[in-house]
Amino acid sequence: MARGDEPLRRAVPVGGRAAAGATALAGLAALIGGAGLGLAYAAADDWGGALDAFDPYLLRVARFTLWQALLSTLLSVLPALFVARALARHPRLPGRALILQLFAVPLALPAIVAALGVLALYGRAGFLAELLEGLGRTGWPGIYGLAGILVAHVFFNLPLATRLLLESLESVPNDQWRLAAQLGMGGRASFRFVEWPALRAALPGVAGLVFMLCATSFTIVLTLGGGPRATTLEVAIYQALRFDFDPARALALTLVQVALTAVVVLALARLGAAMTGDASLPVAPRRPVTRRPAESAANLALIAAALVFVAGPMAATVLAGLGADLMRLAGEAAVRRATATSLVLSALAAALCLVLAFALVAARRALELARGPLAAPTLFERATDAGAGLVLVVPPLVIGAGWFILLREAGDVFAFAPVMVVTVNAAMAMPFAVRAIRPAYDAASARHERLCLSLGIAGWTRLRLIDWPSLRRPMAMAYAFAMALSLGDLGVIALFGSDAVETLPYLLLARMASYRTADAAGLALLLGMLCLALMIVSDRLARAR
């Protein structure tokens, strides 16, 4: 047995944990490899059509994907710089904690709910339609197209970027703030010498993360795009399979999408960005800040403007939902069936996500202990560390597209909807689950590894008696978060959904397509409340941990 600080080399049994990690990696590889096989099959069946699909239409779609992502990033990150700074300059602002909690709500809302909120507020028949129509000469044309996509993306990403940038400002040592106050630095000098260095270090990663989220956006563009002129690569893939059934074009679009995503993810990795987009903000420190009245007024006005912008679509969603006939919706068999299907599939996806994430975390830790601190990590250990991020390179809709092409040769492709929704959504949530579980597991291993070795405790007995007390809260937090992500996802079910298998997002999209806007608003309220409740549970468990 190891003594003192002696590394636990050779003595650590890695067989079981390594086998579990290898099984999880094999499952992820099979999921992504199957999608690649389906795309390769489509290419072999029609090489000419796949090559011909690299045409001006594909170029236009790719250009619009990059253009809207770039605009969304600029409109999200630049205001977030000033909002984060304003919040950092007022650490004891009344209601500051409530504002930050409100800024976390868009992270919990399904994209289709947010899209309906934007329509309910800014649409041609929205709450602000009369006001906006009075400002123009030709009437208010609505929010569909590029304008709607940008508004929805900024609604999602402005709060996220603000929280991430504020986290970087909160990491500035109090000594620097105290020195700035003693020197009587005003707002401009404090920004130049204290705040900007911290913001500059975080800015590339935050901007890259927002760009990736906007470049791979599917639901927002599907619901607010408004036509072929406002179509991104993922929406074009969906249209090529569900409406045109053109696998060759879907293959060409998928290759471009994967290449684009891979470039963005590699750039994010080099920048050290947190690609899961989580921002856990500490309690605001009590530090001296020198502010002039004019600066305070400008900061408060900026915070209020951001608050109104973020709260507007959420309030519109609630008001529009309450205006629907909720009792009639609750009594519809289709709604009850879709709700039950969503809850069951999301619960199964979250459970599978936890199993896979735990297997990777346990295998990585066992391999790390076995090799010792001086040896370089093996390829297998690196794979267990980065395996959960594979879904970031290959977006869920791309995986669904490959399997859609492959499974159509096996029979009724829509019969595989439950399996595909569960597996793809589980893989989609794995980066978040790994991030939640890994710190707790590594800490528990550091405390108990020698004891387990000396007593011969391993396997299920170790998990139940030793690890579970430390992992209970982070596992529950990860489960609630993964279930919320799966519950609101539209990507895979949009391809595989049918009248036989309907989830709440799929039913909501169907009601929107049939212009039953009141029903769609009521379903959006129900879906948003379910996801928000799960995210509140996850957040409270994280704080309790």
Secondary structure, DSSP 8 states (H G I E B T S, - for coil): ---TT---TTTS--HHHHHHHHHHHHHHHHHHHHHHHHHHHHHHH-HHHHHHTSSHHHHHHHHHHHHHHHHHHHHHHHHHHHHHHHHHH-TT-TTHHHHHHHHHHHHHS-HHHHHHHHHHHHSTTSTTHHHHHHHSSS----STTHHHHHHHHHHHHHHHHHHHHHHHHHTS-HHHHHHHHHTT--HHHHIIIIIHHHHHHHHHHHHHHHHHHHHT--HHHHHH--SGGG--HHHHHHHHHHTS--HHHHHHHHHHHHHHHHHHHHHHHHHT--TT----------------HHHHHHHHHHHHHHHHHHHHHHHHHHHHHHTS-HHHHHH-HHHHHHHHHHHHHHHHHHHHHHHHHHHHHHHHHHHHHHH-SSS---HHHHHHHHGGGHHHHS-HHHHHHHHHHHHTTSS-GGGGHHHHHHHHHHHHHHHHHHHHHHHHHHHHHHHHHHHHHHHT--HHHHIIIIIHHHHHHHHHHHHHHHHHHHHT--HHHHHH--SSS--HHHHHHHHHHTT-HHHHHHHHHHHHHHHHHHHHHHHHHHHH-
